[in-house]
Amino acid sequence: MERYNFQVINFGVWLVMSFLIMILFLFASGLYLSSSLNYYDQQISSKTEELARLEQTPVQKEAERLNSVLINFKTIAGQDMQWSPYLTELARVLPVDVSIDSLVIDRETKKVEVAGRAATRESVLKLRDNILASNYFENINFPLSNLQAPRDVMWKYKFYLKNPIGVK
C-alpha cells in the first residue's frame, strides 16, 4: 500500500509539474505572439504611410489638376456666354512683360479678378490704361499696392465686363 501511495504521490507531482511547464510554455508563447503582433502592426503602418506617399506623386497631382481644369472648361463651354472675345481682348491688352497668374470671372456679376506679375511698374500702369481703353472692360480699380515695387511687380486688378457689339 505504501508503494501504491508513493506511486500516486509521484504521479501527482509529475502531473503538477507538467501543468506548470505547460502554463509557462503557454505564457511564453503568448508574450512572443504579442510582441510579433506589435512588430507586424508597426511594419504595416510604415508600409501604409509609404504607399500613401507614393500615391501622391507629381504625375498624379498634375493629372488631378488637369482634371480640374477640364471640369472647369466643360462648365464654361456649357454656358451661354461667349468667353472667347473677352479672353482674346485680355490677351491683346496685356503688355509683353506682363503675365497672368490668376483669372477669376463671375458670370452673374461679370466681375473679373486678375492677378499676375510684371517686369516693371510702368507695365502694370500700361495694362491698366489698356483695360480702360478697351471696349470690353469697365470700372477697373486702382490698388496702390500695384505700385510699391519698381521691378518684379506682383499686381491685382478688379474690373467688369461690358457687352460690346456682337457679344452676348
C-alpha positions in Angstrom: 0.0 0.0 0.0 2.8 2.3 0.8 4.2 1.7 -2.6 0.9 2.4 -4.1 0.7 5.8 -2.2 4.2 6.6 -3.3 3.2 6.0 -6.9 0.1 8.2 -6.6 2.2 11.0 -5.0 4.8 10.6 -7.7 2.2 10.7 -10.4 0.6 13.8 -8.7 4.0 15.6 -8.6 4.7 14.8 -12.3 1.1 15.9 -13.2 1.5 19.3 -11.3 5.0 19.8 -12.8 3.6 19.1 -16.3 0.8 21.6 -15.8 3.3 24.2 -14.6 5.6 23.6 -17.5 2.6 23.8 -19.9 1.3 27.0 -18.3 4.8 28.5 -18.5 5.1 27.5 -22.2 1.7 29.0 -23.0 2.6 32.2 -21.2 5.9 32.5 -23.1 4.2 31.8 -26.4 1.6 34.5 -25.6 4.3 37.0 -24.9 6.2 36.1 -28.1 3.0 36.3 -30.2 2.0 39.6 -28.7 5.4 41.1 -29.4 5.3 39.7 -33.0 1.9 41.2 -33.5 3.1 44.6 -32.4 6.1 44.4 -34.7 4.0 43.5 -37.7 1.4 46.2 -36.9 4.3 48.7 -37.0 5.5 47.3 -40.3 2.0 47.5 -41.8 1.6 51.1 -40.6 5.0 52.0 -42.0 4.3 50.5 -45.4 0.8 52.1 -45.5 2.3 55.5 -44.9 5.0 54.8 -47.6 2.3 53.7 -50.0 0.2 56.8 -49.3 3.3 59.0 -50.1 4.0 57.1 -53.3 0.4 57.5 -54.4 0.8 61.3 -54.3 3.4 61.5 -57.0 3.8 64.7 -59.0 2.3 63.0 -62.0 -0.9 62.1 -60.1 -1.1 65.7 -58.7 -0.7 67.0 -62.3 -3.4 64.7 -63.5 -5.8 65.9 -60.8 -5.0 69.5 -61.7 -5.7 68.7 -65.3 -8.9 67.0 -64.5 -10.0 70.1 -62.5 -9.1 72.3 -65.5 -11.1 70.1 -67.8 -14.1 70.2 -65.5 -13.9 74.0 -65.4 -13.6 74.0 -69.2 -16.7 71.8 -69.6 -18.6 74.2 -67.2 -17.6 77.2 -69.2 -18.3 75.6 -72.5 -21.8 74.7 -71.4 -22.7 78.3 -70.6 -24.5 80.7 -72.9 -21.9 83.5 -72.6 -19.2 83.6 -75.2 -15.9 84.0 -73.4 -13.6 84.0 -76.4 -13.9 87.7 -77.3 -13.2 88.7 -73.7 -10.2 86.4 -73.3 -8.9 87.4 -76.7 -9.2 91.1 -75.7 -7.5 90.5 -72.4 -4.6 88.8 -74.2 -4.5 91.7 -76.6 -4.3 94.4 -73.9 -1.6 92.5 -71.9 1.9 94.2 -72.3 4.7 91.8 -73.4 6.4 91.7 -70.0 3.2 91.1 -68.0 1.9 87.6 -67.1 -1.3 86.5 -65.6 -1.1 84.0 -62.6 -4.8 84.0 -61.7 -8.0 84.9 -63.5 -11.5 84.6 -62.0 -14.6 85.7 -63.8 -18.0 85.7 -62.2 -20.6 85.1 -64.9 -23.5 86.6 -62.9 -21.9 89.8 -61.8 -19.4 90.0 -64.7 -16.7 90.8 -62.2 -13.2 90.0 -63.3 -10.4 89.5 -60.8 -7.0 89.1 -62.3 -3.5 88.9 -60.7 0.0 88.4 -62.0 3.5 89.6 -62.4 5.1 92.3 -64.4 8.7 93.3 -65.1 8.2 97.0 -64.2 5.7 99.3 -62.5 5.2 101.0 -65.9 4.0 97.8 -67.4 1.4 97.5 -64.7 0.2 101.1 -65.4 0.2 100.3 -69.1 -2.0 97.3 -68.5 -4.5 99.4 -66.6 -4.5 102.1 -69.3 -5.1 99.3 -72.0 -8.0 97.9 -69.9 -9.5 101.4 -69.5 -9.3 102.0 -73.3 -10.9 98.6 -74.2 -14.5 98.3 -75.3 -14.8 95.0 -73.4 -14.0 96.1 -69.9 -15.1 98.9 -67.4 -14.7 100.1 -63.8 -11.2 99.0 -63.2 -9.9 99.6 -59.7 -6.5 101.2 -58.9 -4.8 99.4 -55.9 -1.8 101.3 -54.7 -0.1 98.0 -53.8 0.5 97.6 -57.5 2.9 100.5 -57.4 5.0 99.6 -54.4 7.9 97.9 -56.2 9.6 99.4 -59.2 10.6 96.0 -60.6 9.3 92.4 -60.4 5.8 93.7 -59.5 3.0 91.5 -58.2 -0.2 93.1 -59.3 -4.0 92.7 -59.0 -6.9 94.3 -60.7 -10.7 94.0 -60.5 -12.9 95.2 -63.2 -16.2 94.3 -65.0 -17.1 93.0 -68.5 -19.0 95.2 -70.9 -21.4 93.9 -73.5 -19.7 95.1 -76.7 -21.5 94.8 -80.1 -21.7 91.2 -81.3 -21.0 89.7 -77.9 -23.9 88.0 -75.9 
